[in-house]
């Protein structure tokens, strides 16, 4: 319970940090606003077209007696939209971080300088950092997609699908949100994706305490955009806690991030 509370505390610390540094808050809003426009259009399209997609996928239910076709298709439509929201929450962060890599990298470095007087960095050119971020994001999203398909299938299990599965879904969402956000600071410290995931698994409660409330907040329209700068700041503070002191100040070789 202590780590859950501490994780939420880092989220709040990050929001307070950007509140005290208004210039950085405005700076960090730009990538999120751009990504939000694209995602809003996609979710609106899914909302209008989900029932048609389900109807095309379930022709076998046409001959069923009423009300079973409507009940089946209504449940599948709801599950499809929930899956879309689940993927949107996860991919929003990944896409926003990719679009805003230079913005959030600068923000994270500023937080590091403010906390410890130094901002560790891999010394890589921007194009290489963008490539590594994109590559790792795809790997994470493939993992998330696997969980999403599994949870979607489990959603058909009576009772469990309507109670336990959503809770697990938010846990998965929070975990991978934290991975994406802490990646900014941890990549600068030379940690590849495999090492980052190992690090997060060792502090699951702390990670979930940070990521689950953020994932829930991201379901509210426009909230994700305004919380994003503070989430990056909080994730940087969290990353400093996740790493033992010797790694905190170590400067990896320029090629370290590309060995994975």
JOURWO-V207351 format. One record per pair of residues at least 4 apart in sequence whose ideal C-beta (glycine too) atoms are under 8 Angstrom apart, sorted by the first residue. I is the first residue (numbers start at 0). GAP is how many residues later the second one is. D is the distance in whole Angstrom. If there is no record, write none. Layout:
{{I:GAP:D} {I:GAP:D}}
//
This chain:
{{0:4:6} {0:204:8} {1:4:6} {1:203:8} {2:4:6} {2:200:7} {2:202:4} {2:203:4} {2:206:6} {3:4:7} {3:201:5} {3:202:8} {3:204:7} {3:205:4} {4:4:6} {4:204:6} {5:4:7} {5:200:6} {5:203:6} {6:4:7} {6:171:8} {6:198:7} {6:199:4} {6:200:6} {6:201:6} {6:202:2} {6:203:4} {6:204:7} {6:231:7} {7:4:7} {7:201:5} {7:202:7} {7:205:6} {8:4:6} {8:200:8} {9:4:6} {9:199:8} {9:200:5} {9:224:5} {9:225:8} {9:227:5} {9:228:4} {9:231:7} {10:4:7} {10:198:8} {10:199:5} {10:202:6} {10:203:6} {10:219:8} {10:220:7} {10:223:5} {11:4:6} {11:222:7} {12:4:6} {12:220:8} {12:221:6} {12:224:6} {13:4:7} {13:97:8} {13:216:4} {13:217:6} {13:218:7} {13:219:4} {13:220:2} {13:221:7} {13:222:8} {13:223:6} {14:4:6} {14:212:7} {14:215:4} {14:216:8} {14:218:8} {14:219:7} {15:4:6} {15:214:8} {16:4:6} {16:94:6} {16:97:8} {16:213:7} {16:216:4} {16:217:7} {16:220:8} {17:4:8} {17:6:6} {17:7:4} {17:10:7} {17:211:5} {17:212:5} {17:215:5} {18:6:7} {18:211:8} {20:4:7} {20:89:7} {21:4:6} {22:4:6} {23:4:6} {23:83:5} {23:86:6} {23:205:7} {23:209:8} {24:4:7} {24:204:5} {24:205:8} {25:4:8} {26:76:6} {26:79:7} {26:80:7} {26:202:7} {27:4:7} {27:72:7} {27:75:6} {27:76:7} {27:79:5} {27:200:6} {27:201:3} {27:204:6} {28:4:6} {28:196:6} {28:197:7} {28:199:7} {28:200:6} {29:4:7} {29:70:7} {29:73:6} {30:4:6} {30:65:5} {30:66:8} {30:68:5} {30:69:3} {30:72:6} {30:73:7} {30:197:8} {31:4:6} {31:64:5} {31:68:7} {31:192:6} {31:193:4} {31:194:8} {31:196:4} {32:4:7} {32:192:6} {33:4:7} {33:65:6} {34:4:6} {34:57:6} {34:60:5} {34:61:4} {34:64:6} {35:4:6} {35:56:8} {35:186:7} {35:188:7} {35:189:5} {36:4:7} {37:4:7} {37:57:8} {38:4:6} {38:49:6} {38:53:6} {38:56:8} {39:4:6} {39:181:8} {40:4:6} {41:4:6} {41:46:7} {42:4:6} {42:41:7} {42:42:7} {42:45:6} {43:4:7} {44:4:6} {45:4:6} {45:34:8} {45:35:6} {45:38:5} {46:34:7} {48:4:6} {49:4:6} {49:27:5} {49:30:5} {49:31:5} {49:34:8} {50:4:6} {50:22:7} {50:26:5} {51:4:7} {52:4:6} {52:27:7} {53:4:6} {53:19:5} {53:22:5} {53:23:5} {53:26:6} {54:18:6} {56:19:8} {57:11:8} {57:14:7} {57:15:6} {57:18:7} {60:7:7} {60:8:4} {60:11:5} {60:12:7} {61:7:7} {63:4:4} {63:5:5} {63:8:8} {65:4:7} {66:4:6} {67:4:6} {68:4:6} {69:4:6} {70:4:6} {71:4:6} {72:4:6} {73:4:7} {74:4:6} {75:4:6} {76:4:7} {77:4:6} {78:4:6} {78:73:6} {78:76:5} {78:77:8} {79:4:6} {80:4:6} {81:4:6} {81:73:8} {81:84:8} {81:87:8} {82:4:6} {82:65:6} {82:68:8} {82:69:5} {83:4:6} {84:4:6} {84:134:7} {85:4:7} {85:62:6} {85:65:7} {85:83:6} {85:87:6} {86:4:6} {86:57:7} {86:58:7} {86:61:6} {87:4:6} {88:4:8} {88:84:5} {88:88:7} {88:126:6} {88:129:5} {88:130:7} {88:135:8} {89:4:7} {89:51:7} {89:54:5} {89:83:6} {89:86:6} {89:87:7} {89:90:8} {90:4:6} {90:50:6} {90:53:8} {91:4:6} {91:126:7} {91:132:6} {92:4:6} {92:84:6} {92:87:5} {92:88:7} {92:125:8} {92:131:8} {92:135:8} {93:4:6} {93:43:4} {93:46:7} {93:47:6} {93:86:5} {94:4:6} {94:42:8} {95:4:6} {95:128:8} {95:132:6} {96:4:7} {96:7:6} {96:36:7} {96:40:7} {96:83:6} {96:84:7} {96:86:8} {96:87:7} {97:32:7} {97:35:6} {97:36:6} {97:39:6} {99:4:5} {100:4:6} {100:25:8} {100:28:7} {100:29:6} {100:32:6} {101:4:6} {101:24:7} {102:4:6} {103:4:6} {103:80:6} {103:128:5} {104:4:6} {104:24:7} {104:79:6} {104:83:8} {105:4:6} {106:4:7} {106:122:6} {106:125:5} {106:126:6} {106:129:8} {107:4:6} {107:11:8} {107:76:5} {107:77:5} {107:80:7} {107:124:6} {107:125:8} {107:127:8} {107:128:5} {108:4:6} {108:10:4} {108:12:7} {108:79:8} {109:4:6} {109:9:8} {110:4:6} {110:121:8} {110:122:5} {110:125:4} {110:126:7} {111:4:6} {111:6:7} {111:7:4} {111:8:7} {111:73:7} {111:124:6} {111:128:7} {112:4:6} {112:5:7} {112:6:5} {114:122:7} {114:125:7} {115:124:7} {115:132:7} {115:133:8} {117:131:7} {118:69:7} {119:68:5} {119:69:5} {119:128:8} {119:129:7} {119:130:7} {119:131:6} {120:67:5} {120:130:7} {121:7:8} {121:65:7} {121:66:6} {121:67:8} {121:68:6} {121:130:6} {121:132:6} {121:134:6} {121:135:5} {122:128:8} {122:131:4} {123:4:4} {123:5:5} {123:8:8} {123:130:6} {123:133:6} {123:134:8} {124:4:7} {125:4:6} {126:4:6} {127:4:6} {127:129:8} {127:130:7} {128:4:6} {128:58:7} {128:128:8} {129:4:6} {130:4:6} {131:4:6} {131:55:7} {131:125:5} {131:126:6} {132:4:6} {132:50:7} {132:54:7} {133:4:7} {134:4:7} {135:4:6} {135:47:7} {135:51:8} {135:57:5} {136:4:6} {136:43:7} {137:4:6} {138:4:7} {138:54:6} {139:4:6} {139:36:6} {139:39:6} {139:40:7} {139:53:7} {140:4:6} {141:4:7} {142:4:7} {142:33:7} {143:4:6} {143:28:7} {143:32:5} {144:4:6} {145:4:7} {146:4:6} {146:25:5} {147:4:6} {148:4:7} {149:4:6} {150:4:7} {150:14:5} {150:17:6} {150:18:5} {150:21:7} {153:6:7} {153:7:6} {153:11:5} {154:6:4} {154:7:8} {154:10:5} {155:5:6} {156:4:4} {156:8:8} {157:4:8} {158:4:6} {159:4:5} {159:5:6} {160:4:5} {161:4:7} {162:4:7} {163:4:6} {164:4:6} {165:4:7} {166:4:7} {167:4:6} {168:4:6} {169:4:6} {169:42:6} {169:45:6} {169:46:7} {170:4:6} {170:37:6} {170:41:6} {171:4:6} {172:4:6} {172:38:7} {172:39:7} {172:42:4} {173:4:6} {173:33:7} {173:34:5} {173:36:7} {173:37:3} {173:38:3} {173:39:8} {173:40:7} {173:41:5} {174:4:7} {174:25:7} {174:29:7} {174:32:6} {174:33:6} {174:36:6} {175:4:6} {175:35:8} {176:4:6} {176:34:4} {176:37:6} {176:38:5} {176:41:8} {177:4:6} {177:22:7} {177:29:5} {177:30:8} {177:32:5} {177:33:4} {177:36:8} {177:57:7} {177:60:7} {178:4:6} {178:17:6} {178:18:7} {178:21:6} {178:28:8} {180:30:8} {180:50:6} {180:51:6} {180:53:8} {180:54:4} {181:4:5} {181:14:7} {181:18:7} {181:53:5} {181:54:8} {181:56:6} {181:57:5} {181:60:7} {182:4:5} {182:10:8} {182:13:6} {183:4:7} {183:48:6} {183:51:7} {183:52:7} {184:4:7} {184:50:7} {184:51:4} {184:54:4} {184:55:7} {185:5:4} {185:9:8} {185:10:5} {185:13:7} {185:53:5} {185:56:8} {185:57:8} {186:4:7} {186:9:8} {186:70:6} {188:50:8} {188:54:6} {188:58:6} {188:59:8} {188:61:7} {188:63:7} {189:60:7} {189:61:8} {189:62:3} {189:63:8} {189:66:4} {189:67:6} {190:4:4} {190:5:5} {190:8:7} {191:4:7} {191:64:8} {191:65:6} {191:67:7} {191:68:4} {192:4:6} {192:67:6} {193:4:7} {193:66:6} {194:4:6} {195:4:6} {196:4:6} {197:4:7} {198:4:7} {198:43:5} {198:44:7} {199:4:7} {199:7:5} {199:42:7} {202:4:6} {202:39:6} {203:4:6} {204:4:6} {205:4:7} {205:32:7} {205:35:8} {205:36:8} {206:4:6} {207:4:5} {208:4:8} {209:4:7} {209:24:7} {209:25:7} {209:28:6} {210:4:6} {211:4:6} {212:4:6} {213:4:6} {213:13:7} {213:17:6} {214:4:7} {216:6:5} {216:7:7} {216:10:6} {217:5:6} {217:6:4} {217:9:7} {218:4:8} {219:4:8} {221:4:7} {222:4:6} {223:4:6} {226:4:5} {227:4:7} {228:4:7} {229:4:6} {230:4:6} {231:4:7} {232:4:7} {233:4:6} {234:4:6} {235:4:7} {236:4:7} {237:4:6} {238:4:7} {239:8:6} {242:4:4} {242:5:5} {243:4:7} {244:4:8} {245:4:6} {251:4:4} {251:5:7} {254:4:7}}
//
